[in-house]
Amino acid sequence: MKRYKLIKNYKDRYKKGTIFFVISESEFIGVKEFVLQTRNLDGKIILSEKELKEHFRQVY
């Protein structure tokens, strides 16, 4: 399962350093979307590939 760490605050709801898991990836006509779930299961967000690259970094 892919894990991502927030590298800067996201929309005043999630703080820098929050860990997310990718629960779904989809692509429709060249546009990728990702659904991420927080580690403690208190929130879920839907992001484009551009937003994912701007705000997150993959953690191994």
N, C-alpha and C positions, 0 to 999 in steps of 0.2 A: 504494500500500500504506500502510495506517495505521501510524503509529509512536506509541508511548507511552513516557513516562519515569516511572520509579518515584519518587514524591515522599516516601516514607518506607519504611523497611525492611519487607520482606514475609516473614513466617514464618522469620526468622533464616537464610534461605538466600540471598535476594537483597538487595543493598544499595541504598540510596538513590542515584538517578542512573543506574541500569541502564536501557538502552534495550531495548524489546521491539517486535516486529512482530506485528500481528494476522494469524494465518494462517487463522482460521475464526471465523465468527459464526453462531449458531443461535438460533432462538426456538421454544419449544414451549409452547403454551397461555399466552402472555404472559410467560414466563420466558426472558430472554435469557442466553446463555452465550457466552463468548469464550475462544478458545484463543490464547495468546500465546507467542511464541518469542523467546528472547534473540537479540541481534544476533550474538553469537559462536557461536550454535547449541549452547550447553552446557546448556540447560534449557528446559522447556516447562511452562506452567501453564494450568489451566482455571479461569476466574473467572465469577462472576455479574456482572450489570450493577452491582449495589450495590458489590461489592468493587472493580470497575474504577474507579468514581467516587471511592471512598475512597482508593485507593493510587496511582492513576496520573493523569497529565495528558497530553493529546495534544500531540505535537511535530510541527511542520510543516516 
